[in-house]
């Protein structure tokens, strides 16, 4: 295994864990799965995503704002 591959695997594993956690938080906030998946892998601010819906913003509108 090359040194580059050894570095890439832990980074991918960690990224996968973060994206999974983000997906969980977004689903808990009521986002439909397709929107939650798009937001989870994006650079969207998770706290803003949850805050927008907590303040009454529709999930689709919040996703449009953040993406």
N, C-alpha and C positions, 0 to 999 in steps of 0.2 A: 504494500500500500504506500502510495506516495505521501510525502509530508503535507502537500496541499489537500489531499483527500482526508487525511487525519484531522486537519483543521476544519474542513468544511462539514464533516459529519456532526460534530457537537453543535456547530452553529445552526445547522438545519434542524437538529433535534430540539434545541432550545427555541428556535423560531416556531416550530410546530407546537410546542407546549404553550407558548405565548398566544398563538393564534387560537388554539383550542380553548384557553381560558377566556380570551376576548369573545369568542363565539358563545360560550356559556353565559357570560355577563349580558350580552346583547339579547339572547333568547330569554333570559330572566326578565329583561326589560320589555319583553313583548314583541320584539322584532320578528317578523316572519323569517323562516329559515333562509330563503334566498338572499334577503337583504342582510341578515346577520352574517352570512358567509362572506358577502362582498365587503362589508364593513370590517369584519375580523381580520381579513388579509390586507386591508388598506392601511394608509397612514392616518386615517381619521382618528380624532381624539375621542377615546372611549367615554371619558367623563362627560364630554359635551353631548355625545350620542344618547347617553342615558338621561342627562339633564333636559335635553330638548323634549323627549317624550314625557318626562315627569311634569313638565310645564304645559303639556297639552298638545304638543306638536304631533302630527300624524307621523307614523314610522316612515312612510314613503317620502314625506316632505323632509324629515330629518335626514334621511339617507341622501336625498338629492342635495341638500345643503352641504353635507359632509363629504360627499364624493364629488 
